[in-house]
Amino acid sequence: MKHPSIAHAAIALACAILLLTTTLSARHAHAQTARAPERFALEMPDPERYVLENGLEVILDPLPGRREVTVQVTYHVGAADQRPGWTGLAHLAEHLMFEGSLHVPNDSYIPWLERAGSLDRNATTSLDRTEYHQTLPSERLETALFLESDRMAYLLSVLDEANVDEQRRIVARERIEHYALSAHGLLPGVTARALYPEGHPYREVDERPADLEAIRLAHVQWFVQSYYQPANATLIVSGGFEPASARAQIERWFGSIRRSGRVPPRVTPPRVRLEDETRIVVEADHTNDELRVVWPTPAYGAPGDAELDVVAHILEERLRLALVERGLAIGVWAYQLSRERGSEFTAGVVLPRDRGTAEALSAIDAELERMRGGVDPALVRRVDQVWFDRLVERMERTSARAQLLSMRWHDGTPYTVAADARRYAQVDAERTARAVRAFLPLDRRIVVSLDATPGVREGGRVVTTQRVQRSR
């Protein structure tokens, strides 16, 4: 059975006529939502999950009374899945998805959504995933399903070398604006190459100009055929809609899209364990000095991941008191960056120029050493509640719900809100201190010092890289 191209053309014409003759408000009022009770997330019904014959995973999350609906398609491929020498291809493919498809003319995708009253739309490429989402009035659900299905099925039908050339120039310009001319753009790549061994999918995160320039239509065709197919995608619908009607519409637009072959196997490396401390000094034309201390940590949902979220919150509070409140630093931060194939814990300090980073590093070490010995149980309970409240708040927005529900834990199993809430509820003072001892050793980490140096060009330069072996 072929994809219903005639039906595509018909709905395209019908939608165009309707949208040209009907004025829709760009915003629709959200249904009033009472403040969620304390155990809201645990009491939420699980969304409906099923798989079409072509392998497309579907998640339906109906919210009675809501007047908007979010449609998200997540392709389980990201920058970490690119072949060596093809850096930038995942980002380029994201851009090309807006270049039109067989029944959606070039440059008309976003205007089409705007005429349909789109409240929000975006696309992002991370290391593990590429997401496309749009939020529209509930009565426009089928418009979003049509648009997403058409580019899943028919992007390559209209794509040519000129499209690739145009979007490659845009991606290259974005790289210059956001990375090459920014000291912060240099740091992720420098840190990743120190943190991850050769062959690790997270090691090469930079978009290299030579790689990007070499990408041609044939590379894009292989990438899209391999990864942008139903068997490697998740479709999420969250908001105000009738499930039976949505199932019928999804079958109509997505059910006949064919698999395009076997999805390339994903590299899932063992957890990284550093043997020593690496200190890196970077000079950049920046306003302030900075210090970043980074550890490899457990993947998303693995034991220790939630505990390190709590550790980060406590550490940031204590560093603010120890450094910012005393006038020794301009700002501090700490976070656990949770990812499917391995996470990173980072503590950072922004310092006045020429102050040096030794005092800030000593403060981080002192606070972590203090936490290794134990943490106040009342403080942990308070932070647990903060994370729980954040989860509840996110689940009040259909776009955030769609993003969360498309996630997968480190072992490939689907994300559930109940499991997410439960893992924070289980974090106590002992588990918090144990996570610091297990995953944040003071002698096995990456320490990056950014020295603000006027006149340094092109985003900065690495001055020294030194391994420090401490007696254990």
Secondary structure, 3 states (H helix, E strand, C coil): CCCCHHHHHHHHHHHHHHHHHCCCCCCCCCCCCCCCCCCHHHHCCCCEEEECCCCCEEEEEECCCCCEEEEEEEECCCHHHCCCCCCCHHHHHHHHCCCCECCECCCCHHHHHHHCCCCEEEEEECCCCEEEEEEEEHHHHHHHHHHHHHHHHHHHHHCCHHHHHHHHHHHHHHHHHHHHCCHHHHHHHHHHHHHCCCCCCCCCCCCCHHHHHHCCHHHHHHHHHHHCCHHHEEEEEEECCCHHHHHHHHHHHHCCCCCCCCCCCCCCCCCCCCCCEEEEEEEECCCCEEEEEEEEECCCCCCCHHHHHHHHHHHHHHHHHHHHCCCCCCEEEEEEECCCCCEEEEEEEEECCCCCCHHHHHHHHHHHHHHHCCCCHHHHHHHHHHHHHHHHHHCCCHHHHHHHHCCECCCCCECCHHHHHHHHHCCCHHHHHHHHHHHCCCCCCEEEEEEECCCCCCCCEEEEEEEECCCC
